[in-house]
Amino acid sequence: MDQSGSGVQSLGTAELPAIEGGTPVRSTFLPYARQWVGEKEVEKVTQVLRSDWITQGPVTREFEKEFARKVGARFAVSVNSGTSALHVALAAIGIGSPDEVITSPFTFAATSNAVLYLNGVPKFADIDPKTYNLDPDKAEARLSPNTRVILPVHFAGQPCNMDRLVAFSCKHRLFLLEDAAHALGATYRGKKIGSIGSVTIFSFHPVKHITTGEGGMVVTNNEAVAERAYMIRTHGIDKDAGKRFGKEGNWFYQMVALGYRFNMSEMQAALGLCQLEKLDDFLERRREIAGQYQSAFRDMPEVVTPHVEADSEHAWHLYTLQIRREALRVGRDRIIEALKAENIGANVHYIPVHLHPYYRENLDTKEGDYPIAEGLYRKILTLPLFPRMTDKDVEDVILAVKKVIGHYRK
Ligand SMILES: *Cc1c(COP(=O)(O)O)cnc(C)c1O
């Protein structure tokens, strides 16, 4: 997503000039997220392309092994997206009609879509207004005899209250499936995200902590779930392709479950291995930028900066601000437009899932169902945050926010 060189005009913001006569804070557009792929990645992927084996094989297995070690899990199953990771995880757990899965509405729709793919029923519960994560008390109220899974999302990279969720899932005999698409590298009370719940999923979409172009991972310490996940990922066949196609292999195989075609290629895995080596540096830079934003915006009365829990290490996938509508002359949408005119790409995470037309029409959800998520949605915006941002980029974001908020202050 290289947007450098695309002027304000092409972004459709020409109707809204930058504040005070029109000189924007910067001359090129800064997106809210962007991957960082280096020459080493190009070399490693090229090496795979020149080899004899380019679909799931030894590099994929190595990536899985390294990834499992990195997040402190016994097993890792690579797939072609974070969405597929959710789908495979729920299928491996054995979700189907009429099973219910309790989850947050304040997430990307993929989280609950995966439940629907398997004819399960997503049951939303509202979020905690401070952390924006699933509120365990609200989750408890959604329990029914059909509840099988609790599916929390570590919003923006801040771990949920895992002590409460682990106790909750044990008490009610539920699988604890964590959507950690935002939380690679986060820790909760010294424990790595990926090592705590029954199953945890990650995404390698270009906006996430590390990328494989497209990709995802299911991790677990449960051997039975891992075995099923490996199988479901590749058609439901009980042997992997390396064993079937190699010289030592044998043509015979059996399809034992209705699986999918969700595996990763060796090119993706090679990219992932290189990116994984850079994860610690990426996290450090994300935390540094978030810290600069926190100090810059903490004392501005017109905005609310993210609350950070003292007992965990935030992975900072997203940096969000809440605007205080009562302190400003305009709403959130106008603030985003004004930032865009300054060439700063702000975004919104998330439109609560239950408000999407598909959910309203098929799950009978409506405005008012989850008031905390809905209220937050109207006030929240996401600022650019990615490791490749320069100090000047960070400064530009801070300047633009101060300029725009200052301009629209009451
Ligand atoms: C990105 C994301 C996903 C889906 O991952 P993809 O790799 O894009 O399929 C799922 N859940 C959340 C919370 C995400 O942010």
The ligand as an SDF file (V2000), in Angstrom:
LIG
                    3D

 15 15  0  0  0  0  0  0  0  0999 V2000
   -6.9040   -8.9930   11.1970 C   0  0  0  0  0  0  0  0  0  0  0  0
   -7.8820   -9.6240   12.1130 C   0  0  0  0  0  0  0  0  0  0  0  0
   -8.4690  -10.8780   11.8710 C   0  0  0  0  0  0  0  0  0  0  0  0
   -8.3810  -11.5840   10.5590 C   0  0  0  0  0  0  0  0  0  0  0  0
   -7.1230  -11.7780   10.0780 O   0  0  0  0  0  0  0  0  0  0  0  0
   -6.8960  -11.8870    8.4700 P   0  0  0  0  0  0  0  0  0  0  0  0
   -5.4780  -12.3650    8.4060 O   0  0  0  0  0  0  0  0  0  0  0  0
   -7.0900  -10.5240    7.9260 O   0  0  0  0  0  0  0  0  0  0  0  0
   -7.8500  -12.8780    7.9450 O   0  0  0  0  0  0  0  0  0  0  0  0
   -9.2710  -11.4330   12.8350 C   0  0  0  0  0  0  0  0  0  0  0  0
   -9.5130  -10.8030   13.9990 N   0  0  0  0  0  0  0  0  0  0  0  0
   -9.0050   -9.5810   14.2640 C   0  0  0  0  0  0  0  0  0  0  0  0
   -9.3060   -8.9420   15.5770 C   0  0  0  0  0  0  0  0  0  0  0  0
   -8.1900   -8.9500   13.3240 C   0  0  0  0  0  0  0  0  0  0  0  0
   -7.7100   -7.7280   13.5690 O   0  0  0  0  0  0  0  0  0  0  0  0
  1  2  1  0
  2  3  1  0
  2 14  2  0
  3  4  1  0
  3 10  2  0
  4  5  1  0
  5  6  1  0
  6  7  2  0
  6  8  1  0
  6  9  1  0
 10 11  1  0
 11 12  2  0
 12 13  1  0
 12 14  1  0
 14 15  1  0
M  END
$$$$
